[in-house]
Amino acid sequence: IEDQKAAKTIAFVIMPNHVHWLIQLGNEKSLSDVIKSFKGRCSKTIRDRLGVQKLWQRNYYDHMIRNEDDLLNNARYIIANPLRAKIVDKVASYPYWDCIYIK
């Protein structure tokens, strides 16, 4: 999706039963097109490797970022998800996340 310049990832976290993904859309595709492509690629990979047939719920939740404070707050919320779920005590201990603001 990034190679096609459809979207740029700002932050993400893969949780045991859901994904949070903060993106900046490119100029070519709509949000629904990007999500459809993402879900389709993930579904095919998981189906081929693990045989799981149903991976995603039908819909998704979206939120338009209104300003830089909103952007940073959402990025923080996303990467802190494993902490709130009590999966880890430190974000750095959880391997399935990334954020362009934290390196």
Residue pairs with C-beta under 8 A, 6 or more apart in sequence:
1 7
1 34
1 37
1 38
1 41
2 8
2 9
4 26
4 28
5 26
5 27
5 28
6 25
6 26
6 28
6 29
6 33
6 34
6 37
7 23
7 24
7 25
7 26
7 29
7 34
8 23
8 24
8 26
9 21
9 22
9 23
9 98
9 100
10 22
10 23
10 24
10 71
10 75
10 99
10 100
10 101
11 20
11 21
11 22
11 74
11 75
11 78
11 79
11 97
11 98
11 99
11 100
11 101
12 19
12 20
12 21
12 22
12 78
12 97
12 98
12 99
13 19
13 20
13 78
13 79
13 81
13 82
13 94
13 96
13 97
14 96
14 97
15 81
15 82
15 85
15 87
15 96
16 87
20 77
20 78
20 81
21 38
21 78
22 65
22 71
22 74
22 75
22 78
23 34
25 31
25 34
29 37
31 62
35 60
39 55
39 56
42 55
42 56
43 55
43 56
46 52
46 55
47 53
47 55
63 74
65 71
65 74
72 101
75 99
75 101
78 97
78 99
79 91
79 97
79 99
79 102
80 91
81 97
82 88
82 91
82 94
82 97
83 89
83 90
83 91
87 94
88 94
91 97
